[in-house]
Amino acid sequence: MAIESLLSTLPGIIQMLPVMLEASQLFFYIFFIWFFGSMSMKGFRGKRPFFLRIAGTLLTGSLCLLASASFAGFLPFISSGIFSVLQIDMIVAGILVSLLFAAAISMMTHDKSAWRPEETVEILRRKVSVLEEMLRTNARHLTEAGAKKAAEEALKGYKALSAKLVGNDYDVKMKKGDRDAEVILDAWDGEIKKKIMHESCIVSFFSDPKKVAGLLVFVAVTAAAVAFFEGFPNPAEQMTSMLGIDMNELGNMAGSLSQNPLINSGSVPEGCVSPLIFAGYTSQFQDNQFVLDHIYSDEGTKKLIESKCGPVRMMLKINHEGKDVVIGFTTDAKFAYLTDGRFCMCIDTSSMQ
């Protein structure tokens, strides 16, 4: 019964194969967008609100997927054959582009006023030295005037307007023409903690060479991906091409199978075996010795078949799973069969010639 069930569902499976492959491809594309996007956003510095994390992941992931399709053909050794069918070339290209985007995003979002890790040890040494001096003198080293002077040295061309003591830091307001700035420095030793430029986001961004370089990398990779993009690969076509089958042939094959009289024979009468069992006897029916061993002659059975199906030229009798099955072949490309003496059906096989 297993082969009968398989044969009956085979046309539907073949017809659905392209659809199933496309659906699985869509699922993997969605996964790759999230995977590549998450990898790219690892380079983002600073706080990432939920909406920004989602939007950034989807945007960069989509660009990485586009770039992976564009650059996959340039990868040696894995851009053809089974690697291409399994899209290993796209995965590798996507990972490489994700790393480039992560580096570019890191450059674009870096804070040039933040402390650098490599300076931490030296800063700690100076702080300890100041703390020792403070314990001896119990007095701050830096005055308001000194804070203004240190701030003006830190931002050349700016004039210090005021210096306000906030805890152990001086907050110095600065001005240069119509541009405002702010310097936060340590009240004990004058260490510059932060420089804040009060300017538009665009001016601030393009005044930082590192951020501009990151933007150029991002734009260059995206532009190259668009320029070389020729569409996403079709794994269904690639797979069938490797097997030497055309996609149109699959549809024709499914149509032919669905019209096969053995498969499309309708419901089987109660007590009868399925006509699909004869698919398993194809080779035996072509064996002369098998035919001679199973030749059957019975006038009553012959007349019954002829009344339903036409003139009989030969009858065979086989035992299938404990049931006696008589098959009568007619002179006009039909055959009928009986199961345990009960007439089952007549099948026209002319379309299989």
N, C-alpha and C positions, 0 to 999 in steps of 0.2 A: 504493500500500500504506500510505502514511502515514495517510490518512484512515480506512482500515479499522482500523488499529491504534488510532487515537484513539477511534473510535466503540466499539470493543470494550472499552476501558478506561474510557470515560466514566462509566458507572454507578458503578463502584468509586471513581473520583475524587470524584464528587459525594457519595457516602455518607461518604467519609473526610474531606471538607472541614471539617465542624464539629469533628471530632476533631483534625485538624491545626492548626486555628486555636486551639483550647483548649490544645494542647501548646505551641505557640509563645508563647501568652500566659503560660503557667506559666513558661517559660524567661525571658521578659522580666521577670516579677515577681521571680524569683530574682536576676536581674541588678540590678534597681532596688533591692532590699533591700540588696545589697552596696554599690552605688554611693551610695545615700543614707546608709547607715550609715557608710561610710568618710568621707564628707563631714562628718557630724555629729561623729565622733570626732576630727576635726582640732582641735576645741576643747579636747580633754583636755590638761591641764597635768600634767607630771610623767612618771614612768616608766610604761610600759604593758606589763605582762607579756603573753605571747602569748595565754593563755586569756582575760585581761581584754579584749584587743583584739578577739578573735573574738566573745566574748559581747556586748560593747558594740556592736560593729558590727551583729550580727544583731538585737539588741533595738531599737536606735535606727532601724535600717533598716526593720524591720517597722512600727514606729510611724510612720515617715515615709511608708511606702507606704499605711498606713491613712489618715493625714491627707491624703495627696495625692488619694485617692479622695473624701474628705469635702469638701475645699475646691476641687476642680477646677471645680465648677459655679459658683463665685463669681468666676471669672476672666473678665473681659469679652473679647469677640472670639474667644477660642480655646476656648470651652466647648461648641461645637456644630459640626456639619458635619464636614468632613474632618479638622479638628484634633482633634475628639473621637474619631473612628475611629482615628486614628494615636496617640491618647492624648498629644498634645502638652500638653493642659491638665493631665494628671496629672504629667507630667514637670516642668513649670514649678512647679506647686504643691509637688511633692516637693522640688525644689531650694530653694524659699523656706523650707519647714519645716525642711530640713536645716540651713540657715544659722541659723535661730532656735535649733535644738537645739545647734548648735556654740557659739553665744554663751552659751546657758544652761549647757552643760557647762563652758565656760571659766570662767564665774563660780563654778560650784560646786566646781571643782577648783583654784582659784587659791590660792597660798600668800601669806597676808598678811604673813608675816615675811620674805619674800624681798626682796632688793634690787630697787629699781625702776630701770629703764633711765634715766629722766630724772634720777636722782640720781647717776649714775655720774660725770659730769664734776666735780661739786662734791666728791664723795668723793675722787676722785683728787687734786684740788687740796689738800685737807686732808692727805692722806697724804704728798704731796710736802713740804708744810710741816713735818709732824712728822718726816719723814726728815731734813730739813735740820737741825732742832733736835737730833735724836738724834745726828747726826754731830758736832755741836758739843759736846754735853754727855755723850754716851755713857751716858745713864741714862734709865730709863723715867720717864715723867711720872706714871703712875697707880700709886698704892699699893693694897694690898688694901682698906683702908678707903675709899679713893676709888672703887674698883670697886663696893663694896657700896652706897655712896651714889648712884652713877650708876645702878645697877640699880634702886634703890628709886624714883628719880625717873622711870625709864622705865616701871615698873609701879606705879602709885599704889595704895596700900593693902597692898602686899606687903612683908614683912620679909625682909631679906637674912640668911641663916643662915651662909653660907660663901662664900668667893671663892677659887677655885683657879686658879693660873696654869698654862695649858696652851700652851706655845710662846709666841706673842706675843698670846695672848688670855686674858681672865679668864672662867672659867665660874662664874657666881654662882648658888647655889641659893636659891630664894625660897619663902616660904610665906605663905598668907593663910587663916586658919582651917584647914579640912581640904583646901584646894586648894594644890597644889604648882606651881611654875613654875621656869623656868631662863632666865637671860639670858647671852648670849655677847657680850662687848664687847672692843674693842681695848685692849690694855694700854698703848699709847702715848698715845692721845688720847681714850680713853673712847667711841669710836664704837660705837653699838649695832649689832651684826651680826645678831643673831637673838634672837627671843623665843619660848620654847617653853612652851606651857601644858600641863601634865600633867593632862589631864581626858579624859573619855570622848569618843569620836568624835562622838556625838550632840550632847553639850553644846558641843563645839568647833565643830561645823558650824552649829548654830542660834545661836551667839553671834556669827557673822560675817554681817552684813547682806547682803553681796554674794553669799555662798553661798545664803542664804535667797531672795534675789531671783532667782537663777538657777533654784533649785528651783521657785519659783512660776511662772516662765515655762514651764518644762518641763511641769509639771502642768497649767497652763492650756491649753497647745496640745494636749496629749494628751486632756484632758477635752472640749475643743471638737471634736476629731477624732472621738471616740467618739459625741458627741451628734449630730453631723451625718452620721454614717456610714449609708449606705443600701445598702451592698453594692458590690462591685467591678463595673465595667462589663463587658459581654460584647461584645467586638469583633466576634465572628461575627454576632451579632444586629444590631449597628449597621451592619455592612457590607452584610448582606443587606437590611436595611431601606432603606438608601440606594439600593440597586439595585431596590427595590420587590418583593423576594422574601421570603416568610416561611420560617423555618427548617423548618417542617413541609412546606412545598411542596418544599423540596430533597429531603427523604426520599421524598415521593411521586414526584417527577421521577425520582429514581434508581431507584425501584421500577418505574416505567413503562418506563424505558429498558431495565432488565434483562429485562423481559417482552416487549420488542419482538421480533417474530419474526425480523427481520433480524439483530439482535445475538445473540439467544438461539437460534440455528439449529443449534447443535452443530458437530461437526467437518465440515470440507469434504472431499468425496471427492477423491482424488488426480487431478490434471489439471484440476480445476474452479476457476473463479474464485470468490472469496468473494462471498456474497450481499450483503455490505456495499457492494459497488461500486454497487448500484442506488440507494443513498442519494444518490449524486452525480448520478443521472439523473432525480431527481424532477421538476425543472422541465421537462426535455426531454419526459418522458412526458406532460406536460400541454399540450405544444405540438402542435397539430393537424398542422402542417407537418412536424414531426419524425416524428410517427407515420406520416404518409403516405409519407415518404421511406424509412422503415425497416420498412414492413409486409412480412411474410414469409408465404409459402404453400408448404407441402410436406406432402403427405398422410401420408407415413411418419412425419415428425416429429410431426405432429398426433396420429396414433394412439398414438405412444409416450407423449406427454404425457397424453392422455386415459386411457390404461391406468394411469397412476401418480397422476393428480391430479384427473381429472374432465373434463367437457365443455369444450372450448376455444372461446372466442369470438373471440380475436385472437392473432396471433403477431407479434413484432418481432425483427429481427436487427440486432445492433450489433457493432462490432469494438472490443474492449477490450484494449489493450496487445498487439496482434497476434493475439488469439484471437477466433474467431467465437463470439458468444454469442447463442443463440436464447431468447427469453422467451415463454412461453405463458401468457396470462391466461385463467382459467376463468370459468365463469358463477356460481360460488359463492364469490367473494372469495378465490381462491387463485391462485398463479402458480408455474410451474415453469420451470426453465431448463436448457439444455444448453450445454456448452463444447466446441467443435470436434467436434460430433456426439455427444458423450457425455452421457447424462442425469446430472444432478447431484442435484437435490432438488426437492421440492414444499414450498412455504411457504404457510401459512394466514395471510392478512392481515386476517381478520375483526376481530381485536382492535384493529386500527389504524383502524377505520372511525370 
